[in-house]
Amino acid sequence: MYSALLLLESSSLIHLNRIYAIYKAYGNEEALRELGMLDFPKSCYYFSLLGELYSKLDPMKSKEYYTQAISYVTSPHEINSIQNRMKKLL
């Protein structure tokens, strides 16, 4: 589905959502491989996805990525959401 969407419009959010779908279907390593092949602008979405992908592989690295995601966020609700994901790592 996301591949078809990318044919219509290529955006970083569509790419990130596609990679999240790959993560759910095929696992962390395949999603990280896909992510490594693309160049994304740094954003809270990019770092949140990295935090999720590393949550089981390397919780400390995951926490670092979530911390970077927070630095791009201004909404207290989003900050709280990311902090809650970080708490689940420990």
Chimera marker file (.cmm) of the C-alpha trace (Angstrom):
<marker_set name="trace">
<marker id="1" x="0.000" y="0.000" z="0.000" r="1" g="1" b="0" radius="0.5"/>
<marker id="2" x="2.713" y="2.497" z="0.966" r="1" g="1" b="0" radius="0.5"/>
<marker id="3" x="4.732" y="1.583" z="-2.119" r="1" g="1" b="0" radius="0.5"/>
<marker id="4" x="1.735" y="2.526" z="-4.266" r="1" g="1" b="0" radius="0.5"/>
<marker id="5" x="1.336" y="5.779" z="-2.349" r="1" g="1" b="0" radius="0.5"/>
<marker id="6" x="4.993" y="6.595" z="-2.970" r="1" g="1" b="0" radius="0.5"/>
<marker id="7" x="4.368" y="6.326" z="-6.706" r="1" g="1" b="0" radius="0.5"/>
<marker id="8" x="1.781" y="9.095" z="-6.383" r="1" g="1" b="0" radius="0.5"/>
<marker id="9" x="3.676" y="11.278" z="-3.933" r="1" g="1" b="0" radius="0.5"/>
<marker id="10" x="7.080" y="10.784" z="-2.399" r="1" g="1" b="0" radius="0.5"/>
<marker id="11" x="7.278" y="12.215" z="1.099" r="1" g="1" b="0" radius="0.5"/>
<marker id="12" x="9.402" y="11.391" z="4.107" r="1" g="1" b="0" radius="0.5"/>
<marker id="13" x="6.309" y="10.617" z="6.217" r="1" g="1" b="0" radius="0.5"/>
<marker id="14" x="5.060" y="8.064" z="3.703" r="1" g="1" b="0" radius="0.5"/>
<marker id="15" x="8.532" y="6.478" z="3.633" r="1" g="1" b="0" radius="0.5"/>
<marker id="16" x="8.650" y="6.355" z="7.443" r="1" g="1" b="0" radius="0.5"/>
<marker id="17" x="5.173" y="4.796" z="7.617" r="1" g="1" b="0" radius="0.5"/>
<marker id="18" x="6.224" y="2.231" z="5.024" r="1" g="1" b="0" radius="0.5"/>
<marker id="19" x="9.277" y="1.360" z="7.109" r="1" g="1" b="0" radius="0.5"/>
<marker id="20" x="7.097" y="1.010" z="10.215" r="1" g="1" b="0" radius="0.5"/>
<marker id="21" x="4.878" y="-1.430" z="8.288" r="1" g="1" b="0" radius="0.5"/>
<marker id="22" x="8.001" y="-3.369" z="7.248" r="1" g="1" b="0" radius="0.5"/>
<marker id="23" x="9.053" y="-3.463" z="10.911" r="1" g="1" b="0" radius="0.5"/>
<marker id="24" x="5.692" y="-4.924" z="11.946" r="1" g="1" b="0" radius="0.5"/>
<marker id="25" x="5.655" y="-7.465" z="9.106" r="1" g="1" b="0" radius="0.5"/>
<marker id="26" x="9.325" y="-8.479" z="8.844" r="1" g="1" b="0" radius="0.5"/>
<marker id="27" x="11.064" y="-7.271" z="12.012" r="1" g="1" b="0" radius="0.5"/>
<marker id="28" x="13.590" y="-4.729" z="13.230" r="1" g="1" b="0" radius="0.5"/>
<marker id="29" x="16.535" y="-5.730" z="11.089" r="1" g="1" b="0" radius="0.5"/>
<marker id="30" x="14.674" y="-5.524" z="7.774" r="1" g="1" b="0" radius="0.5"/>
<marker id="31" x="13.202" y="-2.143" z="8.727" r="1" g="1" b="0" radius="0.5"/>
<marker id="32" x="16.630" y="-0.832" z="9.754" r="1" g="1" b="0" radius="0.5"/>
<marker id="33" x="18.074" y="-2.044" z="6.462" r="1" g="1" b="0" radius="0.5"/>
<marker id="34" x="15.373" y="-0.140" z="4.549" r="1" g="1" b="0" radius="0.5"/>
<marker id="35" x="15.852" y="2.952" z="6.697" r="1" g="1" b="0" radius="0.5"/>
<marker id="36" x="19.592" y="2.880" z="6.074" r="1" g="1" b="0" radius="0.5"/>
<marker id="37" x="19.061" y="3.004" z="2.311" r="1" g="1" b="0" radius="0.5"/>
<marker id="38" x="17.207" y="6.323" z="2.463" r="1" g="1" b="0" radius="0.5"/>
<marker id="39" x="18.196" y="9.832" z="3.505" r="1" g="1" b="0" radius="0.5"/>
<marker id="40" x="15.598" y="11.444" z="5.743" r="1" g="1" b="0" radius="0.5"/>
<marker id="41" x="15.386" y="14.918" z="7.195" r="1" g="1" b="0" radius="0.5"/>
<marker id="42" x="15.878" y="14.667" z="10.939" r="1" g="1" b="0" radius="0.5"/>
<marker id="43" x="12.567" y="15.045" z="12.768" r="1" g="1" b="0" radius="0.5"/>
<marker id="44" x="10.690" y="13.747" z="15.787" r="1" g="1" b="0" radius="0.5"/>
<marker id="45" x="9.109" y="11.101" z="13.531" r="1" g="1" b="0" radius="0.5"/>
<marker id="46" x="12.464" y="9.883" z="12.256" r="1" g="1" b="0" radius="0.5"/>
<marker id="47" x="13.983" y="9.607" z="15.735" r="1" g="1" b="0" radius="0.5"/>
<marker id="48" x="10.806" y="8.093" z="17.228" r="1" g="1" b="0" radius="0.5"/>
<marker id="49" x="10.888" y="5.384" z="14.576" r="1" g="1" b="0" radius="0.5"/>
<marker id="50" x="14.551" y="4.685" z="15.348" r="1" g="1" b="0" radius="0.5"/>
<marker id="51" x="13.654" y="4.522" z="19.046" r="1" g="1" b="0" radius="0.5"/>
<marker id="52" x="10.976" y="1.947" z="18.285" r="1" g="1" b="0" radius="0.5"/>
<marker id="53" x="13.206" y="-0.096" z="15.980" r="1" g="1" b="0" radius="0.5"/>
<marker id="54" x="15.973" y="-0.299" z="18.598" r="1" g="1" b="0" radius="0.5"/>
<marker id="55" x="13.664" y="-0.852" z="21.595" r="1" g="1" b="0" radius="0.5"/>
<marker id="56" x="14.277" y="-4.620" z="21.654" r="1" g="1" b="0" radius="0.5"/>
<marker id="57" x="17.719" y="-4.678" z="20.012" r="1" g="1" b="0" radius="0.5"/>
<marker id="58" x="19.480" y="-2.024" z="22.095" r="1" g="1" b="0" radius="0.5"/>
<marker id="59" x="17.360" y="-0.262" z="24.762" r="1" g="1" b="0" radius="0.5"/>
<marker id="60" x="20.087" y="2.289" z="25.570" r="1" g="1" b="0" radius="0.5"/>
<marker id="61" x="20.367" y="3.315" z="21.920" r="1" g="1" b="0" radius="0.5"/>
<marker id="62" x="16.566" y="3.406" z="21.755" r="1" g="1" b="0" radius="0.5"/>
<marker id="63" x="16.504" y="5.802" z="24.712" r="1" g="1" b="0" radius="0.5"/>
<marker id="64" x="19.040" y="8.068" z="22.960" r="1" g="1" b="0" radius="0.5"/>
<marker id="65" x="16.853" y="8.200" z="19.847" r="1" g="1" b="0" radius="0.5"/>
<marker id="66" x="13.736" y="8.949" z="21.876" r="1" g="1" b="0" radius="0.5"/>
<marker id="67" x="15.632" y="11.761" z="23.626" r="1" g="1" b="0" radius="0.5"/>
<marker id="68" x="16.557" y="13.195" z="20.231" r="1" g="1" b="0" radius="0.5"/>
<marker id="69" x="12.903" y="12.931" z="19.156" r="1" g="1" b="0" radius="0.5"/>
<marker id="70" x="11.848" y="14.982" z="22.187" r="1" g="1" b="0" radius="0.5"/>
<marker id="71" x="14.225" y="17.773" z="21.147" r="1" g="1" b="0" radius="0.5"/>
<marker id="72" x="12.112" y="18.260" z="17.988" r="1" g="1" b="0" radius="0.5"/>
<marker id="73" x="8.754" y="18.322" z="19.793" r="1" g="1" b="0" radius="0.5"/>
<marker id="74" x="6.958" y="21.280" z="21.367" r="1" g="1" b="0" radius="0.5"/>
<marker id="75" x="3.636" y="19.671" z="22.288" r="1" g="1" b="0" radius="0.5"/>
<marker id="76" x="3.494" y="18.553" z="25.941" r="1" g="1" b="0" radius="0.5"/>
<marker id="77" x="1.258" y="15.648" z="24.889" r="1" g="1" b="0" radius="0.5"/>
<marker id="78" x="3.825" y="14.380" z="22.357" r="1" g="1" b="0" radius="0.5"/>
<marker id="79" x="6.667" y="14.799" z="24.848" r="1" g="1" b="0" radius="0.5"/>
<marker id="80" x="4.697" y="12.789" z="27.415" r="1" g="1" b="0" radius="0.5"/>
<marker id="81" x="3.956" y="10.078" z="24.848" r="1" g="1" b="0" radius="0.5"/>
<marker id="82" x="7.638" y="9.685" z="23.961" r="1" g="1" b="0" radius="0.5"/>
<marker id="83" x="8.654" y="9.734" z="27.638" r="1" g="1" b="0" radius="0.5"/>
<marker id="84" x="6.154" y="6.937" z="28.331" r="1" g="1" b="0" radius="0.5"/>
<marker id="85" x="7.762" y="4.831" z="25.596" r="1" g="1" b="0" radius="0.5"/>
<marker id="86" x="11.164" y="5.506" z="27.181" r="1" g="1" b="0" radius="0.5"/>
<marker id="87" x="9.912" y="4.376" z="30.605" r="1" g="1" b="0" radius="0.5"/>
<marker id="88" x="8.849" y="1.031" z="29.137" r="1" g="1" b="0" radius="0.5"/>
<marker id="89" x="12.460" y="0.392" z="28.099" r="1" g="1" b="0" radius="0.5"/>
<marker id="90" x="13.762" y="0.209" z="31.663" r="1" g="1" b="0" radius="0.5"/>
<link id1="1" id2="2" r="1" g="1" b="0" radius="0.2"/>
<link id1="2" id2="3" r="1" g="1" b="0" radius="0.2"/>
<link id1="3" id2="4" r="1" g="1" b="0" radius="0.2"/>
<link id1="4" id2="5" r="1" g="1" b="0" radius="0.2"/>
<link id1="5" id2="6" r="1" g="1" b="0" radius="0.2"/>
<link id1="6" id2="7" r="1" g="1" b="0" radius="0.2"/>
<link id1="7" id2="8" r="1" g="1" b="0" radius="0.2"/>
<link id1="8" id2="9" r="1" g="1" b="0" radius="0.2"/>
<link id1="9" id2="10" r="1" g="1" b="0" radius="0.2"/>
<link id1="10" id2="11" r="1" g="1" b="0" radius="0.2"/>
<link id1="11" id2="12" r="1" g="1" b="0" radius="0.2"/>
<link id1="12" id2="13" r="1" g="1" b="0" radius="0.2"/>
<link id1="13" id2="14" r="1" g="1" b="0" radius="0.2"/>
<link id1="14" id2="15" r="1" g="1" b="0" radius="0.2"/>
<link id1="15" id2="16" r="1" g="1" b="0" radius="0.2"/>
<link id1="16" id2="17" r="1" g="1" b="0" radius="0.2"/>
<link id1="17" id2="18" r="1" g="1" b="0" radius="0.2"/>
<link id1="18" id2="19" r="1" g="1" b="0" radius="0.2"/>
<link id1="19" id2="20" r="1" g="1" b="0" radius="0.2"/>
<link id1="20" id2="21" r="1" g="1" b="0" radius="0.2"/>
<link id1="21" id2="22" r="1" g="1" b="0" radius="0.2"/>
<link id1="22" id2="23" r="1" g="1" b="0" radius="0.2"/>
<link id1="23" id2="24" r="1" g="1" b="0" radius="0.2"/>
<link id1="24" id2="25" r="1" g="1" b="0" radius="0.2"/>
<link id1="25" id2="26" r="1" g="1" b="0" radius="0.2"/>
<link id1="26" id2="27" r="1" g="1" b="0" radius="0.2"/>
<link id1="27" id2="28" r="1" g="1" b="0" radius="0.2"/>
<link id1="28" id2="29" r="1" g="1" b="0" radius="0.2"/>
<link id1="29" id2="30" r="1" g="1" b="0" radius="0.2"/>
<link id1="30" id2="31" r="1" g="1" b="0" radius="0.2"/>
<link id1="31" id2="32" r="1" g="1" b="0" radius="0.2"/>
<link id1="32" id2="33" r="1" g="1" b="0" radius="0.2"/>
<link id1="33" id2="34" r="1" g="1" b="0" radius="0.2"/>
<link id1="34" id2="35" r="1" g="1" b="0" radius="0.2"/>
<link id1="35" id2="36" r="1" g="1" b="0" radius="0.2"/>
<link id1="36" id2="37" r="1" g="1" b="0" radius="0.2"/>
<link id1="37" id2="38" r="1" g="1" b="0" radius="0.2"/>
<link id1="38" id2="39" r="1" g="1" b="0" radius="0.2"/>
<link id1="39" id2="40" r="1" g="1" b="0" radius="0.2"/>
<link id1="40" id2="41" r="1" g="1" b="0" radius="0.2"/>
<link id1="41" id2="42" r="1" g="1" b="0" radius="0.2"/>
<link id1="42" id2="43" r="1" g="1" b="0" radius="0.2"/>
<link id1="43" id2="44" r="1" g="1" b="0" radius="0.2"/>
<link id1="44" id2="45" r="1" g="1" b="0" radius="0.2"/>
<link id1="45" id2="46" r="1" g="1" b="0" radius="0.2"/>
<link id1="46" id2="47" r="1" g="1" b="0" radius="0.2"/>
<link id1="47" id2="48" r="1" g="1" b="0" radius="0.2"/>
<link id1="48" id2="49" r="1" g="1" b="0" radius="0.2"/>
<link id1="49" id2="50" r="1" g="1" b="0" radius="0.2"/>
<link id1="50" id2="51" r="1" g="1" b="0" radius="0.2"/>
<link id1="51" id2="52" r="1" g="1" b="0" radius="0.2"/>
<link id1="52" id2="53" r="1" g="1" b="0" radius="0.2"/>
<link id1="53" id2="54" r="1" g="1" b="0" radius="0.2"/>
<link id1="54" id2="55" r="1" g="1" b="0" radius="0.2"/>
<link id1="55" id2="56" r="1" g="1" b="0" radius="0.2"/>
<link id1="56" id2="57" r="1" g="1" b="0" radius="0.2"/>
<link id1="57" id2="58" r="1" g="1" b="0" radius="0.2"/>
<link id1="58" id2="59" r="1" g="1" b="0" radius="0.2"/>
<link id1="59" id2="60" r="1" g="1" b="0" radius="0.2"/>
<link id1="60" id2="61" r="1" g="1" b="0" radius="0.2"/>
<link id1="61" id2="62" r="1" g="1" b="0" radius="0.2"/>
<link id1="62" id2="63" r="1" g="1" b="0" radius="0.2"/>
<link id1="63" id2="64" r="1" g="1" b="0" radius="0.2"/>
<link id1="64" id2="65" r="1" g="1" b="0" radius="0.2"/>
<link id1="65" id2="66" r="1" g="1" b="0" radius="0.2"/>
<link id1="66" id2="67" r="1" g="1" b="0" radius="0.2"/>
<link id1="67" id2="68" r="1" g="1" b="0" radius="0.2"/>
<link id1="68" id2="69" r="1" g="1" b="0" radius="0.2"/>
<link id1="69" id2="70" r="1" g="1" b="0" radius="0.2"/>
<link id1="70" id2="71" r="1" g="1" b="0" radius="0.2"/>
<link id1="71" id2="72" r="1" g="1" b="0" radius="0.2"/>
<link id1="72" id2="73" r="1" g="1" b="0" radius="0.2"/>
<link id1="73" id2="74" r="1" g="1" b="0" radius="0.2"/>
<link id1="74" id2="75" r="1" g="1" b="0" radius="0.2"/>
<link id1="75" id2="76" r="1" g="1" b="0" radius="0.2"/>
<link id1="76" id2="77" r="1" g="1" b="0" radius="0.2"/>
<link id1="77" id2="78" r="1" g="1" b="0" radius="0.2"/>
<link id1="78" id2="79" r="1" g="1" b="0" radius="0.2"/>
<link id1="79" id2="80" r="1" g="1" b="0" radius="0.2"/>
<link id1="80" id2="81" r="1" g="1" b="0" radius="0.2"/>
<link id1="81" id2="82" r="1" g="1" b="0" radius="0.2"/>
<link id1="82" id2="83" r="1" g="1" b="0" radius="0.2"/>
<link id1="83" id2="84" r="1" g="1" b="0" radius="0.2"/>
<link id1="84" id2="85" r="1" g="1" b="0" radius="0.2"/>
<link id1="85" id2="86" r="1" g="1" b="0" radius="0.2"/>
<link id1="86" id2="87" r="1" g="1" b="0" radius="0.2"/>
<link id1="87" id2="88" r="1" g="1" b="0" radius="0.2"/>
<link id1="88" id2="89" r="1" g="1" b="0" radius="0.2"/>
<link id1="89" id2="90" r="1" g="1" b="0" radius="0.2"/>
</marker_set>
